[in-house]
């Protein structure tokens, strides 16, 4: 019984210490005097510190990109012959034209080039 009472009294005194500590007035700042900057003959010169010089070397500008190269090389194929629909009913224009050719032509036209 007495042990519980001592624990409760200890916690209450600890809590009151925290509460009273928060009620104290803030400390007044101490005025400090700063010396004026010294004039020297190098006052206008800007020199990087060794740490900054190391950073400049570490983050050097990347080399320029190589010029663009045209890598579009297509094998020469003979044109497919025209087929009569009456003889080959499964051959229609919409099936024979592939989407890759449309994509290439669209890209060339968007870039201001004529198809090759």
Secondary structure, DSSP 4 states (H G I P E B T S, - for coil): -HHHHHHHHHHHHHHHHHHHHHTSPPPPPPP---PPPPP-TTTT-----HHHHHHHHHTPPPPPPPPP---------PPPPP--TTT-TT--HHHHS-HHHHHHHHHHHHTT----
